């Protein structure tokens, strides 16, 4: 990558002392961080000069409009390489990771999401102010040909790979109907094309926007669908509605909005965007043999399941095929609506380990008998692990807190994975000699820890004390 080093020297007047390749996502572009002391720039190598030239042109326009994007500083003569400002390493996708994992977003994460969606109309309406759409690549406009490309991308790269039987001519007829509906609204607005949390950087608490090289003239609904129905975003219906209303309020500053009509048309674009995403997942997963893309398929299928019309559909055969797709065994077996239930027991070993009430026959069992036992002292025998006297004894000794630190770390990872995989039940059990002191303390504290950190149902059962509590 000598060309990038040469460009760095041209911009800074210094040699690049370090050059580190950065992780890439779904594209074939390669990214590098070039550094010399306190100077850091991002170098990009893209095989498509036309795509790089489109990014350069769109970026210059956005910078002139004062929009928060990284400024491209220099490019090679053949447009294979360019340097841009370094915005750091914090993607919005990463900044909201805790919320995505547990399904419950805190106020700071919600604020970042609202700041991001509030900026979208500014990018979209930039197309109204003299932008030259001829610089866009590979097409200057969201049109019927582009729609049919994406629908057939879905058909050939995903739908056929599932083995679902369908009548190809009938499906193609509905592709035509679907494309007419998607093109019903004409507007001179900028379609970002891949507006999602992986393409937003957070710099000092503010969103900056990247990877808009596929942008073109197109309807405003597409980007809203891309952001709010991103497959692994894990937004609740309530949060998605809150973000949609934030967007609509921002959009009203630029144009009048009929919210009922907007929501109706948006539903079509959510379906279309989901099919486009499934096509990409199928291509990357089945054909390029990148299995991590297939891990996102159930999330996209769930989006599809939720947004498909329940009654009349303007493209009935396509809707029927999609309904069958969402009911296929590999997607229908996962319970997407029921919240994970974590059952936590305390018990006495002499009375046996509790059965897993879910019938799955799994879960963790922790032996607390290595911890100093307050039950061997007469003073503590009539107390339990819920009483201050026993709590003080166990915590003053110190061993139980270190023990639980390890339990918390293991439990956090497991609960997150169960949430991500949409499982419905998980069990933890703590045993000690009598099921009264150490196991009760441990079960109580793990239940409180999980209930505070995750959006799950926690059922706590102190078996030998005959106490049951739900968080």
LUMKOLFI-949281 format. One record per residue (C-alpha): residue number from 0; residue in one letter; chain; x, y, z. Coordinates in steps of 0.2 Angstrom, whole numbers, padded with zeros to 4 digits. Layout:
BEGIN
ATOM   nr  rest  kette      X      Y      Z
ATOM  NUM     A      A      X      Y      Z
...
***
This chain:
BEGIN
ATOM   nr  rest  kette      X      Y      Z
ATOM    0     X      A   0000   0000   0000
ATOM    1     X      A   0014   0012  -0005
ATOM    2     X      A   0001   0023  -0013
ATOM    3     X      A  -0008   0027   0003
ATOM    4     X      A   0009   0031   0012
ATOM    5     X      A   0013   0043  -0003
ATOM    6     X      A  -0004   0051  -0001
ATOM    7     X      A  -0001   0053   0018
ATOM    8     X      A   0016   0062   0015
ATOM    9     X      A   0007   0073   0002
ATOM   10     X      A  -0006   0079   0014
ATOM   11     X      A   0004   0080   0030
ATOM   12     X      A   0022   0083   0024
ATOM   13     X      A   0027   0068   0035
ATOM   14     X      A   0030   0050   0033
ATOM   15     X      A   0018   0037   0040
ATOM   16     X      A   0027   0029   0054
ATOM   17     X      A   0012   0016   0057
ATOM   18     X      A   0000   0008   0045
ATOM   19     X      A  -0013  -0003   0052
ATOM   20     X      A  -0027  -0012   0043
ATOM   21     X      A  -0044  -0010   0050
ATOM   22     X      A  -0058  -0023   0051
ATOM   23     X      A  -0070  -0022   0035
ATOM   24     X      A  -0088  -0026   0035
ATOM   25     X      A  -0098  -0032   0020
ATOM   26     X      A  -0089  -0023   0006
ATOM   27     X      A  -0073  -0027  -0003
ATOM   28     X      A  -0065  -0010   0002
ATOM   29     X      A  -0050  -0011   0013
ATOM   30     X      A  -0047   0002   0027
ATOM   31     X      A  -0031   0007   0035
ATOM   32     X      A  -0026   0019   0049
ATOM   33     X      A  -0010   0029   0045
ATOM   34     X      A  -0001   0038   0059
ATOM   35     X      A   0014   0049   0063
ATOM   36     X      A   0014   0055   0081
ATOM   37     X      A  -0002   0065   0083
ATOM   38     X      A  -0008   0064   0065
ATOM   39     X      A  -0020   0050   0060
ATOM   40     X      A  -0029   0048   0044
ATOM   41     X      A  -0039   0034   0036
ATOM   42     X      A  -0033   0027   0020
ATOM   43     X      A  -0045   0017   0008
ATOM   44     X      A  -0042   0005  -0006
ATOM   45     X      A  -0057   0002  -0017
ATOM   46     X      A  -0056  -0009  -0033
ATOM   47     X      A  -0070   0001  -0041
ATOM   48     X      A  -0063   0018  -0046
ATOM   49     X      A  -0081   0023  -0051
ATOM   50     X      A  -0088   0020  -0034
ATOM   51     X      A  -0073   0029  -0026
ATOM   52     X      A  -0076   0044  -0037
ATOM   53     X      A  -0095   0044  -0032
ATOM   54     X      A  -0090   0044  -0014
ATOM   55     X      A  -0078   0058  -0017
ATOM   56     X      A  -0091   0069  -0026
ATOM   57     X      A  -0105   0066  -0013
ATOM   58     X      A  -0093   0069   0001
ATOM   59     X      A  -0087   0086  -0006
ATOM   60     X      A  -0106   0091  -0008
ATOM   61     X      A  -0110   0086   0010
ATOM   62     X      A  -0095   0095   0017
ATOM   63     X      A  -0101   0111   0008
ATOM   64     X      A  -0118   0109   0016
ATOM   65     X      A  -0110   0107   0033
ATOM   66     X      A  -0116   0089   0036
ATOM   67     X      A  -0106   0078   0048
ATOM   68     X      A  -0096   0067   0037
ATOM   69     X      A  -0077   0063   0036
ATOM   70     X      A  -0068   0075   0024
ATOM   71     X      A  -0059   0066   0009
ATOM   72     X      A  -0042   0075   0008
ATOM   73     X      A  -0034   0067  -0007
ATOM   74     X      A  -0035   0053  -0020
ATOM   75     X      A  -0024   0044  -0031
ATOM   76     X      A  -0024   0049  -0050
ATOM   77     X      A  -0033   0032  -0054
ATOM   78     X      A  -0046   0034  -0040
ATOM   79     X      A  -0041   0017  -0033
ATOM   80     X      A  -0035   0025  -0016
ATOM   81     X      A  -0039   0040  -0005
ATOM   82     X      A  -0037   0047   0012
ATOM   83     X      A  -0050   0054   0023
ATOM   84     X      A  -0052   0061   0041
ATOM   85     X      A  -0050   0049   0055
ATOM   86     X      A  -0066   0049   0065
ATOM   87     X      A  -0060   0036   0078
ATOM   88     X      A  -0066   0018   0081
ATOM   89     X      A  -0083   0020   0089
ATOM   90     X      A  -0097   0014   0078
ATOM   91     X      A  -0115   0018   0084
ATOM   92     X      A  -0118  -0001   0082
ATOM   93     X      A  -0105  -0003   0095
ATOM   94     X      A  -0110   0011   0106
ATOM   95     X      A  -0127   0004   0108
ATOM   96     X      A  -0121  -0014   0110
ATOM   97     X      A  -0127  -0016   0128
ATOM   98     X      A  -0144  -0012   0123
ATOM   99     X      A  -0144  -0023   0108
ATOM  100     X      A  -0138  -0038   0119
ATOM  101     X      A  -0151  -0036   0133
ATOM  102     X      A  -0165  -0028   0123
ATOM  103     X      A  -0167  -0013   0134
ATOM  104     X      A  -0158   0003   0129
ATOM  105     X      A  -0153   0016   0142
ATOM  106     X      A  -0156   0035   0140
ATOM  107     X      A  -0138   0038   0133
ATOM  108     X      A  -0141   0025   0120
ATOM  109     X      A  -0158   0031   0115
ATOM  110     X      A  -0151   0049   0114
ATOM  111     X      A  -0138   0043   0101
ATOM  112     X      A  -0151   0034   0091
ATOM  113     X      A  -0162   0050   0091
ATOM  114     X      A  -0148   0061   0086
ATOM  115     X      A  -0144   0050   0072
ATOM  116     X      A  -0162   0048   0065
ATOM  117     X      A  -0165   0066   0067
ATOM  118     X      A  -0151   0070   0055
ATOM  119     X      A  -0157   0059   0041
ATOM  120     X      A  -0169   0072   0034
ATOM  121     X      A  -0154   0084   0032
ATOM  122     X      A  -0145   0071   0021
ATOM  123     X      A  -0161   0067   0011
ATOM  124     X      A  -0166   0085   0008
ATOM  125     X      A  -0149   0089   0002
ATOM  126     X      A  -0154   0082  -0015
ATOM  127     X      A  -0166   0097  -0016
ATOM  128     X      A  -0152   0110  -0016
ATOM  129     X      A  -0144   0107  -0033
ATOM  130     X      A  -0135   0091  -0031
ATOM  131     X      A  -0129   0082  -0047
ATOM  132     X      A  -0136   0065  -0046
ATOM  133     X      A  -0126   0060  -0062
ATOM  134     X      A  -0111   0057  -0050
ATOM  135     X      A  -0119   0043  -0042
ATOM  136     X      A  -0114   0025  -0045
ATOM  137     X      A  -0119   0012  -0051
ATOM  138     X      A  -0135   0021  -0055
ATOM  139     X      A  -0141   0039  -0052
ATOM  140     X      A  -0159   0035  -0047
ATOM  141     X      A  -0169   0022  -0038
ATOM  142     X      A  -0179   0015  -0052
ATOM  143     X      A  -0188   0000  -0058
ATOM  144     X      A  -0172  -0009  -0064
ATOM  145     X      A  -0164  -0007  -0047
ATOM  146     X      A  -0179  -0013  -0038
ATOM  147     X      A  -0180  -0029  -0049
ATOM  148     X      A  -0161  -0032  -0047
ATOM  149     X      A  -0164  -0032  -0028
ATOM  150     X      A  -0179  -0043  -0029
ATOM  151     X      A  -0171  -0056  -0040
ATOM  152     X      A  -0155  -0055  -0029
ATOM  153     X      A  -0167  -0061  -0015
ATOM  154     X      A  -0174  -0074  -0026
ATOM  155     X      A  -0159  -0082  -0032
ATOM  156     X      A  -0147  -0079  -0018
ATOM  157     X      A  -0158  -0083  -0003
ATOM  158     X      A  -0176  -0089  -0008
ATOM  159     X      A  -0170  -0103  -0019
ATOM  160     X      A  -0157  -0108  -0006
ATOM  161     X      A  -0170  -0112   0007
ATOM  162     X      A  -0178  -0125  -0004
ATOM  163     X      A  -0195  -0117  -0003
ATOM  164     X      A  -0206  -0121  -0018
ATOM  165     X      A  -0214  -0107  -0028
ATOM  166     X      A  -0221  -0103  -0045
ATOM  167     X      A  -0208  -0092  -0053
ATOM  168     X      A  -0219  -0083  -0066
ATOM  169     X      A  -0232  -0079  -0053
ATOM  170     X      A  -0218  -0072  -0042
ATOM  171     X      A  -0211  -0061  -0056
ATOM  172     X      A  -0228  -0054  -0059
ATOM  173     X      A  -0229  -0048  -0041
ATOM  174     X      A  -0212  -0041  -0042
ATOM  175     X      A  -0219  -0030  -0056
ATOM  176     X      A  -0233  -0025  -0045
ATOM  177     X      A  -0222  -0022  -0030
ATOM  178     X      A  -0210  -0011  -0040
ATOM  179     X      A  -0225   0000  -0046
ATOM  180     X      A  -0230   0003  -0028
ATOM  181     X      A  -0212   0007  -0022
ATOM  182     X      A  -0211   0020  -0036
ATOM  183     X      A  -0228   0028  -0033
ATOM  184     X      A  -0220   0044  -0024
ATOM  185     X      A  -0208   0054  -0034
ATOM  186     X      A  -0196   0066  -0025
ATOM  187     X      A  -0179   0075  -0028
ATOM  188     X      A  -0172   0068  -0012
ATOM  189     X      A  -0156   0059  -0008
ATOM  190     X      A  -0157   0040  -0004
ATOM  191     X      A  -0142   0036   0007
ATOM  192     X      A  -0145   0017   0002
ATOM  193     X      A  -0136   0009   0018
ATOM  194     X      A  -0142   0020   0032
ATOM  195     X      A  -0139   0009   0047
ATOM  196     X      A  -0129   0010   0064
ATOM  197     X      A  -0114   0001   0057
ATOM  198     X      A  -0112   0017   0045
ATOM  199     X      A  -0113   0030   0059
ATOM  200     X      A  -0097   0035   0069
ATOM  201     X      A  -0099   0043   0086
ATOM  202     X      A  -0087   0057   0089
ATOM  203     X      A  -0088   0066   0106
ATOM  204     X      A  -0106   0061   0108
ATOM  205     X      A  -0112   0066   0090
ATOM  206     X      A  -0115   0056   0075
ATOM  207     X      A  -0105   0057   0059
ATOM  208     X      A  -0110   0047   0044
ATOM  209     X      A  -0099   0036   0032
ATOM  210     X      A  -0101   0024   0018
ATOM  211     X      A  -0114   0033   0007
ATOM  212     X      A  -0105   0029  -0010
ATOM  213     X      A  -0120   0019  -0015
ATOM  214     X      A  -0132   0035  -0013
ATOM  215     X      A  -0143   0041  -0027
ATOM  216     X      A  -0159   0050  -0030
ATOM  217     X      A  -0174   0040  -0022
ATOM  218     X      A  -0188   0040  -0010
ATOM  219     X      A  -0186   0045   0009
ATOM  220     X      A  -0194   0029   0015
ATOM  221     X      A  -0180   0017   0011
ATOM  222     X      A  -0167   0025   0023
ATOM  223     X      A  -0180   0025   0037
ATOM  224     X      A  -0184   0006   0034
ATOM  225     X      A  -0165   0003   0033
ATOM  226     X      A  -0161   0011   0050
ATOM  227     X      A  -0177   0006   0061
ATOM  228     X      A  -0178  -0012   0054
ATOM  229     X      A  -0159  -0016   0054
ATOM  230     X      A  -0159  -0035   0057
ATOM  231     X      A  -0149  -0036   0073
ATOM  232     X      A  -0153  -0019   0080
ATOM  233     X      A  -0165  -0027   0093
ATOM  234     X      A  -0176  -0011   0094
ATOM  235     X      A  -0193  -0015   0103
ATOM  236     X      A  -0209  -0009   0095
ATOM  237     X      A  -0210   0005   0108
ATOM  238     X      A  -0193   0011   0104
ATOM  239     X      A  -0195   0010   0085
ATOM  240     X      A  -0211   0020   0086
ATOM  241     X      A  -0202   0033   0097
ATOM  242     X      A  -0188   0034   0084
ATOM  243     X      A  -0200   0035   0069
ATOM  244     X      A  -0209   0049   0077
ATOM  245     X      A  -0192   0058   0080
ATOM  246     X      A  -0189   0056   0062
ATOM  247     X      A  -0206   0063   0056
ATOM  248     X      A  -0204   0078   0068
ATOM  249     X      A  -0188   0082   0060
ATOM  250     X      A  -0194   0079   0042
ATOM  251     X      A  -0209   0091   0045
ATOM  252     X      A  -0196   0105   0046
ATOM  253     X      A  -0193   0102   0027
ATOM  254     X      A  -0210   0097   0020
ATOM  255     X      A  -0228   0094   0025
ATOM  256     X      A  -0231   0076   0031
ATOM  257     X      A  -0246   0065   0031
ATOM  258     X      A  -0241   0053   0044
ATOM  259     X      A  -0255   0040   0039
ATOM  260     X      A  -0249   0039   0021
ATOM  261     X      A  -0231   0039   0026
ATOM  262     X      A  -0233   0024   0038
ATOM  263     X      A  -0243   0015   0024
ATOM  264     X      A  -0229   0017   0011
ATOM  265     X      A  -0216   0014   0024
ATOM  266     X      A  -0222  -0004   0027
ATOM  267     X      A  -0219  -0008   0008
ATOM  268     X      A  -0201  -0002   0010
ATOM  269     X      A  -0198  -0012   0026
ATOM  270     X      A  -0203  -0027   0016
ATOM  271     X      A  -0192  -0022   0001
ATOM  272     X      A  -0177  -0018   0012
ATOM  273     X      A  -0179  -0034   0021
ATOM  274     X      A  -0179  -0044   0005
ATOM  275     X      A  -0163  -0035  -0001
ATOM  276     X      A  -0154  -0038   0015
ATOM  277     X      A  -0159  -0057   0015
ATOM  278     X      A  -0152  -0058  -0003
ATOM  279     X      A  -0136  -0050   0003
ATOM  280     X      A  -0135  -0062   0018
ATOM  281     X      A  -0138  -0077   0006
ATOM  282     X      A  -0125  -0071  -0006
ATOM  283     X      A  -0112  -0068   0008
ATOM  284     X      A  -0116  -0084   0018
ATOM  285     X      A  -0121  -0097   0005
ATOM  286     X      A  -0110  -0092  -0010
ATOM  287     X      A  -0095  -0083  -0002
ATOM  288     X      A  -0095  -0095   0013
ATOM  289     X      A  -0095  -0082   0027
ATOM  290     X      A  -0106  -0090   0040
ATOM  291     X      A  -0108  -0075   0051
ATOM  292     X      A  -0119  -0067   0039
ATOM  293     X      A  -0131  -0082   0040
ATOM  294     X      A  -0132  -0078   0059
ATOM  295     X      A  -0142  -0063   0055
ATOM  296     X      A  -0155  -0071   0045
ATOM  297     X      A  -0167  -0076   0059
ATOM  298     X      A  -0168  -0057   0064
ATOM  299     X      A  -0172  -0052   0047
ATOM  300     X      A  -0185  -0066   0045
ATOM  301     X      A  -0193  -0060   0061
ATOM  302     X      A  -0194  -0042   0054
ATOM  303     X      A  -0203  -0049   0039
ATOM  304     X      A  -0215  -0059   0050
ATOM  305     X      A  -0220  -0043   0060
ATOM  306     X      A  -0222  -0032   0045
ATOM  307     X      A  -0231  -0043   0032
ATOM  308     X      A  -0250  -0038   0030
ATOM  309     X      A  -0262  -0049   0040
ATOM  310     X      A  -0276  -0048   0028
ATOM  311     X      A  -0276  -0040   0010
ATOM  312     X      A  -0260  -0038   0001
ATOM  313     X      A  -0257  -0028  -0015
ATOM  314     X      A  -0245  -0041  -0021
ATOM  315     X      A  -0254  -0057  -0015
ATOM  316     X      A  -0243  -0071  -0022
ATOM  317     X      A  -0227  -0063  -0015
ATOM  318     X      A  -0234  -0061   0002
ATOM  319     X      A  -0240  -0079   0002
ATOM  320     X      A  -0222  -0085  -0002
ATOM  321     X      A  -0215  -0073   0011
ATOM  322     X      A  -0228  -0080   0024
ATOM  323     X      A  -0222  -0098   0020
ATOM  324     X      A  -0204  -0092   0022
ATOM  325     X      A  -0207  -0086   0039
ATOM  326     X      A  -0216  -0102   0044
ATOM  327     X      A  -0202  -0113   0038
ATOM  328     X      A  -0196  -0125   0052
ATOM  329     X      A  -0178  -0117   0053
ATOM  330     X      A  -0186  -0100   0057
ATOM  331     X      A  -0203  -0104   0065
ATOM  332     X      A  -0195  -0115   0079
ATOM  333     X      A  -0188  -0100   0088
ATOM  334     X      A  -0199  -0091   0100
ATOM  335     X      A  -0197  -0072   0095
ATOM  336     X      A  -0210  -0064   0106
ATOM  337     X      A  -0208  -0073   0123
ATOM  338     X      A  -0196  -0064   0134
ATOM  339     X      A  -0182  -0075   0141
ATOM  340     X      A  -0186  -0083   0158
ATOM  341     X      A  -0171  -0086   0170
ATOM  342     X      A  -0175  -0097   0184
ATOM  343     X      A  -0163  -0097   0199
ATOM  344     X      A  -0164  -0109   0213
ATOM  345     X      A  -0156  -0112   0230
ATOM  346     X      A  -0156  -0129   0237
ATOM  347     X      A  -0149  -0142   0249
ATOM  348     X      A  -0138  -0156   0241
ATOM  349     X      A  -0145  -0169   0253
ATOM  350     X      A  -0162  -0166   0245
ATOM  351     X      A  -0156  -0167   0227
ATOM  352     X      A  -0153  -0155   0213
ATOM  353     X      A  -0169  -0146   0207
ATOM  354     X      A  -0176  -0152   0190
ATOM  355     X      A  -0177  -0140   0175
ATOM  356     X      A  -0195  -0135   0175
ATOM  357     X      A  -0193  -0130   0156
ATOM  358     X      A  -0190  -0148   0151
ATOM  359     X      A  -0174  -0143   0143
ATOM  360     X      A  -0163  -0153   0155
ATOM  361     X      A  -0150  -0140   0156
ATOM  362     X      A  -0143  -0125   0166
ATOM  363     X      A  -0129  -0121   0178
ATOM  364     X      A  -0127  -0129   0195
ATOM  365     X      A  -0115  -0120   0207
ATOM  366     X      A  -0108  -0129   0223
ATOM  367     X      A  -0107  -0116   0237
ATOM  368     X      A  -0100  -0128   0250
ATOM  369     X      A  -0082  -0122   0247
ATOM  370     X      A  -0087  -0106   0256
ATOM  371     X      A  -0086  -0104   0274
ATOM  372     X      A  -0102  -0110   0282
ATOM  373     X      A  -0111  -0099   0295
ATOM  374     X      A  -0123  -0114   0298
ATOM  375     X      A  -0109  -0123   0308
ATOM  376     X      A  -0111  -0109   0322
ATOM  377     X      A  -0126  -0110   0333
ATOM  378     X      A  -0129  -0091   0332
ATOM  379     X      A  -0133  -0092   0314
ATOM  380     X      A  -0143  -0107   0313
ATOM  381     X      A  -0160  -0099   0314
ATOM  382     X      A  -0155  -0086   0301
ATOM  383     X      A  -0155  -0087   0282
ATOM  384     X      A  -0145  -0080   0268
ATOM  385     X      A  -0158  -0066   0267
ATOM  386     X      A  -0154  -0060   0285
ATOM  387     X      A  -0142  -0046   0289
ATOM  388     X      A  -0132  -0057   0301
ATOM  389     X      A  -0128  -0070   0288
ATOM  390     X      A  -0125  -0057   0275
ATOM  391     X      A  -0112  -0048   0286
ATOM  392     X      A  -0104  -0065   0290
ATOM  393     X      A  -0102  -0070   0272
ATOM  394     X      A  -0096  -0054   0266
ATOM  395     X      A  -0084  -0051   0280
ATOM  396     X      A  -0076  -0067   0276
ATOM  397     X      A  -0074  -0061   0258
ATOM  398     X      A  -0075  -0078   0249
ATOM  399     X      A  -0093  -0077   0243
ATOM  400     X      A  -0090  -0061   0234
ATOM  401     X      A  -0075  -0067   0224
ATOM  402     X      A  -0085  -0083   0220
ATOM  403     X      A  -0100  -0073   0214
ATOM  404     X      A  -0089  -0062   0203
ATOM  405     X      A  -0085  -0077   0193
ATOM  406     X      A  -0103  -0082   0192
ATOM  407     X      A  -0108  -0065   0186
ATOM  408     X      A  -0096  -0065   0172
ATOM  409     X      A  -0101  -0082   0166
ATOM  410     X      A  -0120  -0079   0168
ATOM  411     X      A  -0119  -0062   0159
ATOM  412     X      A  -0111  -0070   0144
ATOM  413     X      A  -0124  -0084   0144
ATOM  414     X      A  -0139  -0073   0147
ATOM  415     X      A  -0134  -0062   0132
ATOM  416     X      A  -0132  -0077   0121
ATOM  417     X      A  -0149  -0084   0125
ATOM  418     X      A  -0157  -0067   0122
ATOM  419     X      A  -0148  -0066   0105
ATOM  420     X      A  -0153  -0084   0100
ATOM  421     X      A  -0171  -0080   0106
ATOM  422     X      A  -0171  -0095   0118
ATOM  423     X      A  -0185  -0095   0131
ATOM  424     X      A  -0178  -0103   0147
ATOM  425     X      A  -0162  -0103   0157
ATOM  426     X      A  -0158  -0111   0174
ATOM  427     X      A  -0146  -0107   0188
ATOM  428     X      A  -0145  -0117   0204
ATOM  429     X      A  -0134  -0114   0220
ATOM  430     X      A  -0132  -0129   0232
ATOM  431     X      A  -0125  -0130   0249
ATOM  432     X      A  -0127  -0141   0264
ATOM  433     X      A  -0144  -0136   0271
ATOM  434     X      A  -0150  -0124   0257
ATOM  435     X      A  -0152  -0110   0270
ATOM  436     X      A  -0137  -0099   0270
ATOM  437     X      A  -0124  -0099   0257
ATOM  438     X      A  -0135  -0105   0242
ATOM  439     X      A  -0149  -0093   0247
ATOM  440     X      A  -0137  -0078   0248
ATOM  441     X      A  -0129  -0083   0231
ATOM  442     X      A  -0146  -0086   0222
ATOM  443     X      A  -0153  -0070   0228
ATOM  444     X      A  -0138  -0059   0223
ATOM  445     X      A  -0138  -0067   0205
ATOM  446     X      A  -0156  -0064   0203
ATOM  447     X      A  -0155  -0046   0208
ATOM  448     X      A  -0139  -0044   0196
ATOM  449     X      A  -0148  -0052   0181
ATOM  450     X      A  -0164  -0042   0184
ATOM  451     X      A  -0155  -0026   0185
ATOM  452     X      A  -0144  -0029   0170
ATOM  453     X      A  -0156  -0038   0157
ATOM  454     X      A  -0173  -0036   0151
ATOM  455     X      A  -0178  -0054   0156
ATOM  456     X      A  -0191  -0062   0167
ATOM  457     X      A  -0182  -0068   0183
ATOM  458     X      A  -0190  -0081   0194
ATOM  459     X      A  -0181  -0084   0211
ATOM  460     X      A  -0185  -0100   0221
ATOM  461     X      A  -0177  -0104   0238
ATOM  462     X      A  -0183  -0122   0238
ATOM  463     X      A  -0179  -0126   0256
ATOM  464     X      A  -0186  -0110   0262
ATOM  465     X      A  -0202  -0112   0252
ATOM  466     X      A  -0200  -0094   0245
ATOM  467     X      A  -0203  -0089   0227
ATOM  468     X      A  -0201  -0072   0220
ATOM  469     X      A  -0202  -0064   0202
ATOM  470     X      A  -0192  -0049   0196
***
